[in-house]
């Protein structure tokens, strides 16, 4: 059974004055163990897809379905989606003043696992994950993302993913704002989780540089609120060389 099945998904966003259609019939299937990269120009709907799947209240699904292991995702609350095995690494991770990283991580793990991790094993888990991401141990006692640099926030997102081990990881431009060293470290974290869980991964990006480290099984081009072409790694190479013009024309005509 497919891990994630998206069928004819239409989504609108409220701009304050109107409901603006963004997604206009997305069809996508991601099987367990597969990594799919979604690429496309700004405004094509890539992030809207990620946040709609995760249940962001800003977005309204007007048509279509999203199934996770055969279960109706759209009928779930946000926390139910997380407990079902979904994880979203945000493009702009939010700061949570007054809540330590350590408390946040253990509370999240307790909610997803259904019971609190044994403290001795949990401390070891967190320590090993932070070492793998080259994070200073002091970050566990700091407030979530407060005062973190952009790269530190992205590492913190991958730290959460390593500890929660989702069956579906949605990574929204996790590579944005990373220097080459941080990109390599973050990519290694993504690959570790994938190797350990054989999960499905949906990787949203503008650039091919992260695909040098995280190898996709499929690449999809987004334009005009839908997938306009799919292929292998070679499709990303074409985008790097020639840009999106051919695909934006196709999206506009569709």
C-alpha beads as a LAMMPS data file, in Angstrom:
LAMMPS data file: protein, C-alpha beads

254 atoms
253 bonds

1 atom types
1 bond types

-500.0 500.0 xlo xhi
-500.0 500.0 ylo yhi
-500.0 500.0 zlo zhi

Masses

1 110.0

Atoms # bond

1 1 1 0.000 0.000 0.000
2 1 1 1.239 3.480 -0.863
3 1 1 2.426 5.500 2.101
4 1 1 1.029 8.748 0.723
5 1 1 -1.609 9.143 -1.972
6 1 1 -2.679 12.602 -3.137
7 1 1 -5.538 12.720 -5.617
8 1 1 -6.893 15.802 -7.451
9 1 1 -5.962 18.104 -4.574
10 1 1 -7.268 21.663 -4.847
11 1 1 -6.351 24.183 -2.142
12 1 1 -7.149 27.868 -1.597
13 1 1 -5.625 30.409 0.750
14 1 1 -7.453 33.295 2.384
15 1 1 -5.687 36.546 1.499
16 1 1 -7.916 38.625 3.772
17 1 1 -10.089 39.816 0.921
18 1 1 -10.664 36.601 -1.031
19 1 1 -10.014 32.872 -1.210
20 1 1 -7.254 32.510 -3.795
21 1 1 -6.833 29.099 -5.478
22 1 1 -3.234 27.860 -5.216
23 1 1 -3.257 24.112 -5.864
24 1 1 -5.239 23.129 -8.928
25 1 1 -5.382 19.355 -9.079
26 1 1 -2.261 17.750 -7.593
27 1 1 -1.798 14.014 -8.103
28 1 1 1.139 12.351 -6.379
29 1 1 1.932 8.931 -4.898
30 1 1 4.926 8.331 -2.618
31 1 1 5.566 4.733 -1.641
32 1 1 7.342 3.651 1.505
33 1 1 11.096 3.977 1.161
34 1 1 10.943 6.489 -1.687
35 1 1 12.342 10.006 -1.794
36 1 1 10.519 12.471 -4.037
37 1 1 11.881 15.942 -4.786
38 1 1 9.511 18.736 -5.771
39 1 1 11.066 21.664 -7.613
40 1 1 9.528 24.758 -9.116
41 1 1 9.597 28.555 -9.206
42 1 1 8.379 30.820 -6.423
43 1 1 4.594 30.923 -6.169
44 1 1 4.063 27.584 -7.879
45 1 1 2.425 25.996 -4.820
46 1 1 5.209 23.826 -3.407
47 1 1 4.990 25.071 0.178
48 1 1 1.192 25.206 -0.023
49 1 1 1.241 21.470 -0.722
50 1 1 3.425 20.826 2.338
51 1 1 1.344 22.917 4.717
52 1 1 -1.961 21.594 3.369
53 1 1 -0.878 18.008 4.021
54 1 1 0.255 18.973 7.514
55 1 1 -3.043 20.729 8.297
56 1 1 -2.145 24.420 8.485
57 1 1 -5.406 26.334 9.160
58 1 1 -4.501 29.066 6.664
59 1 1 -5.151 26.675 3.784
60 1 1 -8.544 25.286 2.748
61 1 1 -8.845 22.052 0.791
62 1 1 -11.705 22.547 -1.655
63 1 1 -11.422 19.265 -3.552
64 1 1 -9.510 16.003 -3.579
65 1 1 -8.108 13.533 -1.070
66 1 1 -4.939 12.771 0.870
67 1 1 -4.437 9.268 2.259
68 1 1 -1.646 8.050 4.542
69 1 1 -1.525 4.242 4.598
70 1 1 -5.142 4.292 3.470
71 1 1 -6.279 6.668 6.213
72 1 1 -7.981 9.969 5.409
73 1 1 -5.453 12.624 6.385
74 1 1 -7.800 15.534 5.730
75 1 1 -10.186 14.266 8.396
76 1 1 -7.453 14.322 11.057
77 1 1 -6.492 17.127 13.408
78 1 1 -2.890 18.359 13.250
79 1 1 -1.826 16.312 16.282
80 1 1 -3.531 13.217 14.881
81 1 1 -1.526 13.613 11.685
82 1 1 1.685 13.765 13.717
83 1 1 0.747 10.641 15.699
84 1 1 -0.088 8.887 12.408
85 1 1 3.539 9.368 11.399
86 1 1 3.707 12.702 9.558
87 1 1 6.461 15.247 10.117
88 1 1 6.925 18.713 8.612
89 1 1 10.269 20.518 8.660
90 1 1 9.320 24.128 8.068
91 1 1 11.006 26.573 5.735
92 1 1 10.935 29.182 8.515
93 1 1 11.031 27.358 11.879
94 1 1 9.249 29.326 14.595
95 1 1 10.716 30.392 17.920
96 1 1 9.007 29.169 21.104
97 1 1 10.167 31.395 23.978
98 1 1 9.986 29.910 27.468
99 1 1 10.003 26.265 26.317
100 1 1 13.342 24.479 26.437
101 1 1 14.403 22.338 23.548
102 1 1 14.770 19.366 25.891
103 1 1 11.201 19.647 27.209
104 1 1 9.799 20.252 23.748
105 1 1 11.527 17.210 22.278
106 1 1 10.530 14.826 25.082
107 1 1 6.924 16.066 25.059
108 1 1 6.739 15.574 21.290
109 1 1 8.273 12.102 21.507
110 1 1 5.827 11.150 24.271
111 1 1 2.864 12.274 22.175
112 1 1 4.021 10.404 19.075
113 1 1 5.181 7.216 20.831
114 1 1 2.229 7.033 23.194
115 1 1 4.405 6.880 26.317
116 1 1 7.245 8.875 27.817
117 1 1 10.700 7.650 26.761
118 1 1 12.721 6.092 29.579
119 1 1 14.878 8.961 30.793
120 1 1 18.226 7.134 30.678
121 1 1 17.685 5.938 27.110
122 1 1 16.224 9.277 26.076
123 1 1 19.269 11.250 27.228
124 1 1 21.466 8.917 25.186
125 1 1 19.190 9.254 22.118
126 1 1 19.280 13.031 22.255
127 1 1 23.028 13.162 22.834
128 1 1 23.790 10.872 19.867
129 1 1 21.421 12.757 17.560
130 1 1 22.930 16.118 18.510
131 1 1 26.449 14.787 18.001
132 1 1 25.483 13.549 14.543
133 1 1 24.217 17.020 13.676
134 1 1 27.234 18.706 15.271
135 1 1 25.024 20.621 17.701
136 1 1 26.423 21.954 20.971
137 1 1 24.814 20.124 23.940
138 1 1 23.848 23.499 25.428
139 1 1 21.193 23.871 22.706
140 1 1 19.032 21.323 24.524
141 1 1 18.562 23.759 27.415
142 1 1 17.868 26.819 25.274
143 1 1 14.351 27.892 24.308
144 1 1 13.183 26.311 21.056
145 1 1 14.877 28.148 18.175
146 1 1 15.144 31.366 20.211
147 1 1 18.279 33.194 19.151
148 1 1 19.255 30.365 16.809
149 1 1 20.817 31.212 13.470
150 1 1 19.040 30.060 10.322
151 1 1 21.346 27.073 10.015
152 1 1 20.919 26.165 13.688
153 1 1 17.139 26.224 13.289
154 1 1 17.372 23.844 10.335
155 1 1 19.599 21.464 12.296
156 1 1 17.079 21.614 15.121
157 1 1 14.305 20.585 12.703
158 1 1 16.319 17.554 11.617
159 1 1 17.081 16.768 15.279
160 1 1 13.325 16.575 15.875
161 1 1 12.938 14.299 12.863
162 1 1 15.723 11.979 14.050
163 1 1 14.062 11.587 17.444
164 1 1 10.467 11.244 16.166
165 1 1 11.329 8.932 13.229
166 1 1 8.260 9.679 11.099
167 1 1 6.949 7.355 8.402
168 1 1 6.431 10.428 6.166
169 1 1 8.901 13.317 6.290
170 1 1 7.935 16.531 4.485
171 1 1 10.927 18.854 4.191
172 1 1 10.048 22.354 3.007
173 1 1 13.186 24.021 1.634
174 1 1 15.309 22.644 4.443
175 1 1 18.384 23.584 2.411
176 1 1 17.573 27.311 2.230
177 1 1 20.009 29.527 4.111
178 1 1 22.553 26.758 4.740
179 1 1 26.244 27.080 3.984
180 1 1 27.967 24.108 2.372
181 1 1 29.100 22.546 5.677
182 1 1 25.668 22.863 7.293
183 1 1 24.028 21.498 4.142
184 1 1 26.192 18.395 4.302
185 1 1 25.453 17.837 8.010
186 1 1 21.699 18.317 7.553
187 1 1 21.667 16.026 4.513
188 1 1 23.482 13.324 6.454
189 1 1 20.786 13.589 9.137
190 1 1 18.038 13.180 6.542
191 1 1 19.811 10.132 5.131
192 1 1 20.283 8.590 8.586
193 1 1 16.566 8.785 9.322
194 1 1 15.726 7.368 5.901
195 1 1 18.150 4.468 6.337
196 1 1 16.881 3.689 9.843
197 1 1 13.146 3.887 9.093
198 1 1 12.788 3.294 5.327
199 1 1 10.353 6.193 5.438
200 1 1 8.794 8.171 2.610
201 1 1 10.359 11.578 2.061
202 1 1 8.924 14.591 0.249
203 1 1 11.724 17.089 -0.315
204 1 1 10.778 20.562 -1.539
205 1 1 13.627 22.631 -2.933
206 1 1 14.568 25.310 -5.446
207 1 1 18.060 24.048 -6.081
208 1 1 19.861 20.845 -6.992
209 1 1 22.651 21.235 -4.447
210 1 1 20.876 19.239 -1.714
211 1 1 20.166 16.519 -4.273
212 1 1 23.911 15.903 -4.458
213 1 1 23.637 14.541 -0.916
214 1 1 20.030 13.325 -0.701
215 1 1 19.401 11.232 -3.814
216 1 1 15.788 11.367 -5.024
217 1 1 14.014 8.429 -6.636
218 1 1 11.753 10.853 -8.483
219 1 1 11.796 14.562 -9.304
220 1 1 8.559 16.469 -9.957
221 1 1 8.277 19.932 -11.474
222 1 1 5.589 22.140 -9.964
223 1 1 4.076 24.988 -11.983
224 1 1 0.696 26.667 -11.881
225 1 1 -0.383 24.745 -8.798
226 1 1 0.154 21.227 -10.116
227 1 1 2.764 18.687 -11.167
228 1 1 3.564 19.364 -14.832
229 1 1 6.344 16.829 -15.326
230 1 1 8.002 13.963 -13.444
231 1 1 11.232 12.103 -13.988
232 1 1 14.451 10.959 -12.358
233 1 1 17.534 12.795 -11.115
234 1 1 18.255 13.884 -14.683
235 1 1 15.191 16.153 -14.590
236 1 1 16.775 18.143 -11.766
237 1 1 19.941 18.470 -13.827
238 1 1 17.883 19.879 -16.703
239 1 1 16.323 22.443 -14.370
240 1 1 19.758 23.453 -13.131
241 1 1 20.955 23.985 -16.688
242 1 1 17.899 25.468 -18.397
243 1 1 15.640 26.832 -15.649
244 1 1 11.865 26.617 -15.325
245 1 1 10.724 28.518 -18.424
246 1 1 9.595 25.439 -20.374
247 1 1 7.565 24.232 -17.430
248 1 1 6.016 27.542 -16.431
249 1 1 4.695 27.870 -19.986
250 1 1 3.231 24.376 -19.705
251 1 1 1.636 25.228 -16.337
252 1 1 0.134 28.432 -17.722
253 1 1 -1.335 26.690 -20.772
254 1 1 -2.786 23.928 -18.580

Bonds

1 1 1 2
2 1 2 3
3 1 3 4
4 1 4 5
5 1 5 6
6 1 6 7
7 1 7 8
8 1 8 9
9 1 9 10
10 1 10 11
11 1 11 12
12 1 12 13
13 1 13 14
14 1 14 15
15 1 15 16
16 1 16 17
17 1 17 18
18 1 18 19
19 1 19 20
20 1 20 21
21 1 21 22
22 1 22 23
23 1 23 24
24 1 24 25
25 1 25 26
26 1 26 27
27 1 27 28
28 1 28 29
29 1 29 30
30 1 30 31
31 1 31 32
32 1 32 33
33 1 33 34
34 1 34 35
35 1 35 36
36 1 36 37
37 1 37 38
38 1 38 39
39 1 39 40
40 1 40 41
41 1 41 42
42 1 42 43
43 1 43 44
44 1 44 45
45 1 45 46
46 1 46 47
47 1 47 48
48 1 48 49
49 1 49 50
50 1 50 51
51 1 51 52
52 1 52 53
53 1 53 54
54 1 54 55
55 1 55 56
56 1 56 57
57 1 57 58
58 1 58 59
59 1 59 60
60 1 60 61
61 1 61 62
62 1 62 63
63 1 63 64
64 1 64 65
65 1 65 66
66 1 66 67
67 1 67 68
68 1 68 69
69 1 69 70
70 1 70 71
71 1 71 72
72 1 72 73
73 1 73 74
74 1 74 75
75 1 75 76
76 1 76 77
77 1 77 78
78 1 78 79
79 1 79 80
80 1 80 81
81 1 81 82
82 1 82 83
83 1 83 84
84 1 84 85
85 1 85 86
86 1 86 87
87 1 87 88
88 1 88 89
89 1 89 90
90 1 90 91
91 1 91 92
92 1 92 93
93 1 93 94
94 1 94 95
95 1 95 96
96 1 96 97
97 1 97 98
98 1 98 99
99 1 99 100
100 1 100 101
101 1 101 102
102 1 102 103
103 1 103 104
104 1 104 105
105 1 105 106
106 1 106 107
107 1 107 108
108 1 108 109
109 1 109 110
110 1 110 111
111 1 111 112
112 1 112 113
113 1 113 114
114 1 114 115
115 1 115 116
116 1 116 117
117 1 117 118
118 1 118 119
119 1 119 120
120 1 120 121
121 1 121 122
122 1 122 123
123 1 123 124
124 1 124 125
125 1 125 126
126 1 126 127
127 1 127 128
128 1 128 129
129 1 129 130
130 1 130 131
131 1 131 132
132 1 132 133
133 1 133 134
134 1 134 135
135 1 135 136
136 1 136 137
137 1 137 138
138 1 138 139
139 1 139 140
140 1 140 141
141 1 141 142
142 1 142 143
143 1 143 144
144 1 144 145
145 1 145 146
146 1 146 147
147 1 147 148
148 1 148 149
149 1 149 150
150 1 150 151
151 1 151 152
152 1 152 153
153 1 153 154
154 1 154 155
155 1 155 156
156 1 156 157
157 1 157 158
158 1 158 159
159 1 159 160
160 1 160 161
161 1 161 162
162 1 162 163
163 1 163 164
164 1 164 165
165 1 165 166
166 1 166 167
167 1 167 168
168 1 168 169
169 1 169 170
170 1 170 171
171 1 171 172
172 1 172 173
173 1 173 174
174 1 174 175
175 1 175 176
176 1 176 177
177 1 177 178
178 1 178 179
179 1 179 180
180 1 180 181
181 1 181 182
182 1 182 183
183 1 183 184
184 1 184 185
185 1 185 186
186 1 186 187
187 1 187 188
188 1 188 189
189 1 189 190
190 1 190 191
191 1 191 192
192 1 192 193
193 1 193 194
194 1 194 195
195 1 195 196
196 1 196 197
197 1 197 198
198 1 198 199
199 1 199 200
200 1 200 201
201 1 201 202
202 1 202 203
203 1 203 204
204 1 204 205
205 1 205 206
206 1 206 207
207 1 207 208
208 1 208 209
209 1 209 210
210 1 210 211
211 1 211 212
212 1 212 213
213 1 213 214
214 1 214 215
215 1 215 216
216 1 216 217
217 1 217 218
218 1 218 219
219 1 219 220
220 1 220 221
221 1 221 222
222 1 222 223
223 1 223 224
224 1 224 225
225 1 225 226
226 1 226 227
227 1 227 228
228 1 228 229
229 1 229 230
230 1 230 231
231 1 231 232
232 1 232 233
233 1 233 234
234 1 234 235
235 1 235 236
236 1 236 237
237 1 237 238
238 1 238 239
239 1 239 240
240 1 240 241
241 1 241 242
242 1 242 243
243 1 243 244
244 1 244 245
245 1 245 246
246 1 246 247
247 1 247 248
248 1 248 249
249 1 249 250
250 1 250 251
251 1 251 252
252 1 252 253
253 1 253 254
